[in-house]
């Protein structure tokens, strides 16, 4: 199975050029990788901020419970 149209490797490879699939798409793949990477960081920061907010709310509710116990 050939992805580049070569049927024999008995040639001078300097005349062949790139011999891997998807040649010429490196820039697009790098751009997509950067978008994915930055998007993942944004998503991760939002998830962590939501988790911190939940923990702070749970701690505040614990303070209210302590105050109610101390009152009685």
N, C-alpha and C positions, 0 to 999 in steps of 0.2 A: 504494500500500500504506500503510495507516494503522495505527499501533500504539497510538493513543490514542482512536480512535473519531471523530476529526474528519474531516469531508468537505470543509470549506471553511475557508480562513484569513480570510475576510471577516467576522470577529467581533472583539469587544473581548477581547484576550488577558488582561486582568486578571480577566475572568469565567471564563476557561478553567482556569487553574491550571497545574500542571506539564504540559509538553508533550513530555517525553522518556520513553523506555521505562524500565521497572523503577523507576518512581517509588515512593518509600516504602521502598526497599531500601537506602538509603545507609548506615544504621547497621550493618546486617548486613555490607555490603561493607567498611566501615571495620574492623569487628571481624575479619573474615576476613583483611584485609590486615595488620593488626597481628599476628595469629597467625602468618601466613606469614613476616612480617618477623622476628619473634622466633625462630621455628623455624629460619629460615635462618641466623641468627647463631649459634644453639646448634650446628647442624650444622657450620657453618664452623669454629667454635672446636674442635670434636672432631676434625675433619679436620686442622687445623693442629697440634694437640697430637700426633696420631698421626704426622704427618710429622716433627715435631721429635724425637719418640722414636726413629723409624727412623734419623734422621741421627745422633743421639747414640749409638745402638747400633753404627752403622757406624763411627763414630769410635773407639769403645772397641775394636772388632775390629782397627782399624788400629794402635792402641797395642800390642795383644798381638802383632801381626805385627812391629812395630818391636822389641819386647823380644826376640822369638825371633831376629831377625836380629842384634841386638847381642850376644846370648849366644854366637853362633858367630862 
